[in-house]
């Protein structure tokens, strides 16, 4: 591998993007971050530098802004591939603000593809989601499952983005779309983790903030789903495992022959865990009490979904390394560090 390869990472200062930047540096690549910091914090770029000992090139701006993005390609150059994380990602917020989600998530992808064409950059790893499956007929779900009607505008934007990629790849792109299940946890060093702005939309940071006393209590949305304990079932995967999969996907693209490619892979553990089971595991692994109440179902939530990871295990030679207990412990260590807590 050419150790000087420059990789553009949109949304590289966000949760999954920042962890992936660390893994890219560890693998010998030179990441270039683009982020507008609307949903992220510059603290995470400091964490990247502390872990890797390297300063990372960063351009602040919006991926929907074609003039800005073209300038990045021109001045950062030559870019060999792009990892596209920049998107709004809250299911609940997307129900409240659907137009914001369509404008940002679709607009940023189309703009990026146009600029990539202009600068003859062909390789793209796209950050997709298991929400593209809606509520699948069969679980575990594999990549050949049909898209059902998305349960949220967020899920719909990921479906449309994948359709755009499916239509665009034949014009000279080589694309891998990684469908994440539920990334959780933090870097084992506790120098990098999830840093939600305002009230967390994701379950694990809400749990850790409740355990730290920042939130009064956690609400479990729904107890009457058709699951063993009535709460929703998800596939929780450590964020570092997710990050490492992107490096594997880039190697897969660079080793592929031919000019056009579009491949999709599920990124999950293959293990379904309910919300109540997750809470129980957190209490056991940390020894911290967690006040929670049962609330009404939340709009946009799928009842149960977890991955069949056979394709990604086989073709990308990637498997998860961290357990759910590791994920919860690392998330708690990160929460304690950013709050300066000794618990």
Residue pairs with C-beta under 8 A, 6 or more apart in sequence:
1 27
1 28
1 251
1 254
2 80
3 28
3 29
4 30
5 29
5 30
5 80
5 81
6 29
6 30
6 31
6 32
6 76
6 77
6 78
6 79
6 80
7 24
7 29
7 30
7 31
7 32
7 79
7 80
7 81
7 82
7 83
7 250
8 31
8 32
8 34
8 72
8 73
8 76
8 79
8 81
8 82
8 83
8 121
9 17
9 20
9 21
9 24
9 31
9 32
9 33
9 34
9 82
9 83
9 85
10 17
10 34
10 35
10 63
10 82
10 83
10 84
10 85
10 86
10 108
10 112
11 17
11 34
11 35
11 40
11 63
11 84
11 85
11 86
11 87
11 127
12 18
12 20
12 21
12 31
12 32
12 33
12 34
12 35
12 56
12 58
12 83
12 85
13 33
13 35
13 37
13 40
13 41
13 42
13 44
13 45
13 58
14 35
14 39
14 40
14 44
14 85
14 86
15 40
15 44
15 183
15 193
15 194
15 195
15 239
16 85
16 127
16 180
16 183
16 239
16 242
16 243
17 33
17 35
17 40
17 83
17 85
17 86
18 40
18 44
18 45
18 47
18 48
18 192
19 187
19 192
19 239
19 240
19 242
19 243
20 83
20 85
20 242
20 243
20 246
20 247
21 31
21 33
21 48
21 56
22 48
22 51
22 52
22 187
22 192
22 243
23 240
23 243
23 244
23 246
23 247
24 30
24 31
24 246
24 247
25 31
25 48
25 52
25 54
25 56
26 52
27 247
29 247
29 250
30 57
31 56
31 57
32 56
32 57
32 58
32 59
32 72
32 76
32 79
33 45
33 56
33 57
33 58
33 59
34 58
34 59
34 60
34 61
34 63
34 69
34 72
34 86
35 58
35 60
35 86
36 60
36 61
36 62
36 63
36 86
37 60
38 62
39 88
39 89
39 197
40 195
40 197
41 195
41 197
43 195
43 338
44 192
44 195
45 56
45 58
47 187
47 191
47 192
47 193
48 54
48 56
48 192
49 55
49 56
50 189
50 191
51 187
51 189
51 191
51 192
57 76
59 68
59 72
59 76
61 68
61 69
61 72
62 68
62 108
63 69
63 84
63 86
63 108
63 111
63 112
64 103
64 104
64 107
64 108
64 111
65 111
66 111
66 114
66 115
69 111
69 112
69 115
70 115
70 118
70 119
73 79
73 115
73 116
73 118
73 119
73 121
74 119
77 119
79 119
79 121
80 121
80 123
81 121
81 123
81 124
81 125
81 250
81 253
81 254
82 112
82 116
82 121
82 123
82 124
82 125
83 124
83 125
83 127
83 246
83 250
84 108
84 109
84 112
84 124
84 125
84 126
84 127
85 127
86 108
87 104
87 105
87 108
87 127
87 157
88 94
88 100
88 101
88 104
88 105
88 154
89 129
89 154
89 201
90 154
90 201
90 202
91 131
91 151
91 152
91 154
91 155
91 201
91 300
91 301
92 201
92 298
92 299
92 300
93 101
93 154
93 201
94 101
94 152
94 153
94 154
94 155
94 157
94 300
95 152
95 153
95 299
95 300
98 153
101 153
101 154
101 157
102 153
102 156
102 157
105 154
105 157
105 158
105 161
106 157
106 160
106 161
106 164
109 126
109 161
109 164
109 165
110 164
112 124
113 124
113 164
113 168
113 173
116 122
116 124
116 173
117 171
117 172
122 172
122 173
122 174
122 259
123 173
123 174
123 175
123 250
123 253
123 254
124 165
124 173
124 174
124 175
124 176
125 175
125 176
125 177
125 178
125 246
125 249
125 250
125 253
126 161
126 162
126 165
126 175
126 176
126 177
126 178
127 178
127 180
128 158
128 161
128 162
128 177
128 178
128 179
128 180
128 264
129 154
129 155
129 158
129 179
129 180
130 141
130 179
130 180
130 181
130 182
130 235
130 266
130 268
130 305
130 307
131 150
131 151
131 152
131 154
131 155
131 158
131 302
132 147
132 150
132 155
132 158
132 159
132 162
132 179
133 141
133 145
133 147
133 148
133 179
133 305
134 147
134 148
134 149
134 150
134 151
134 155
134 302
135 148
135 151
135 302
135 303
135 304
135 305
136 145
136 148
136 305
137 145
137 148
138 145
139 272
139 304
139 305
139 306
140 268
140 270
140 272
140 306
140 307
140 308
141 266
141 305
141 306
141 307
141 308
142 266
142 307
142 308
142 310
142 311
143 179
143 264
143 265
143 266
143 311
147 159
150 156
150 158
150 159
151 300
151 301
151 302
152 299
152 300
154 300
155 300
162 177
162 264
165 173
165 175
165 177
165 262
166 262
168 175
169 175
169 260
169 261
169 262
170 260
172 259
172 260
173 260
173 261
173 262
174 253
174 256
174 258
174 259
174 260
174 261
175 261
175 262
175 263
176 249
176 252
176 253
176 261
176 263
176 264
176 265
177 262
177 263
177 264
177 265
178 242
178 245
178 246
178 249
178 264
178 265
178 267
179 264
179 265
179 266
179 267
180 237
180 242
180 267
180 268
181 234
181 235
181 236
181 237
181 266
181 267
181 268
181 269
181 305
181 306
181 307
182 203
182 234
182 235
182 236
182 237
182 268
183 237
183 238
183 239
183 242
184 194
184 202
184 203
184 204
184 236
184 237
184 238
184 239
184 324
184 327
184 328
184 331
185 193
185 204
185 238
185 239
185 240
185 322
185 326
185 327
185 328
185 330
185 331
186 192
186 193
186 194
186 239
186 330
186 331
186 333
186 334
187 193
187 239
187 240
187 330
187 334
188 240
188 326
188 330
190 330
190 333
190 334
190 336
190 337
191 337
192 334
193 239
193 330
193 331
193 334
193 335
193 338
194 200
194 202
194 204
194 205
194 239
194 331
194 334
195 338
196 202
196 205
199 206
199 215
200 206
200 209
203 234
203 275
203 278
204 236
204 278
204 327
204 328
204 331
205 331
205 335
206 215
206 218
207 218
207 278
207 279
207 282
207 290
207 328
207 331
208 331
208 332
208 334
208 335
209 215
209 335
210 216
210 217
210 218
210 290
210 291
210 292
211 282
211 286
211 288
211 289
211 290
211 332
211 335
212 335
212 336
212 339
212 341
212 343
214 339
216 291
217 291
217 292
217 293
218 279
218 290
218 291
218 292
218 293
219 292
219 293
219 294
219 295
220 231
220 275
220 276
220 279
220 292
220 293
220 294
220 295
221 232
221 275
221 295
221 296
221 297
221 298
221 301
222 230
222 231
222 232
222 294
222 295
222 296
222 297
222 298
222 301
223 229
223 230
223 231
223 294
224 230
224 297
225 231
225 232
225 233
225 297
225 303
225 304
226 303
226 304
227 233
227 274
227 303
227 304
228 274
229 274
229 276
229 277
230 276
231 274
231 275
231 276
231 277
232 274
232 275
232 301
232 302
232 303
232 304
233 272
233 273
233 274
233 275
233 303
233 304
233 305
233 306
234 272
234 273
234 274
234 275
234 278
234 304
234 305
234 306
235 268
235 269
235 270
235 271
235 272
235 273
235 305
235 306
235 307
236 269
236 273
236 278
236 324
236 327
237 267
237 268
237 269
237 320
237 327
238 320
238 321
238 322
238 323
238 326
238 327
238 330
239 327
240 321
240 322
241 267
241 320
241 321
241 322
242 267
244 318
244 321
245 265
245 267
245 312
245 316
245 318
248 316
248 317
248 318
249 265
249 316
252 263
252 315
252 316
253 261
263 315
265 311
265 312
265 315
265 316
266 307
266 308
266 309
266 311
266 312
267 307
267 309
267 312
268 306
268 307
268 309
269 306
269 307
269 309
269 320
269 324
270 306
270 307
270 308
270 309
271 306
271 324
272 304
272 305
272 306
273 281
273 306
273 324
278 324
278 328
279 290
279 292
281 324
281 325
281 328
282 288
282 290
282 328
282 332
283 289
283 290
285 325
285 328
285 329
285 332
286 328
286 329
286 332
288 332
288 343
309 319
309 320
312 318
313 319
322 330
335 341
336 342
336 343
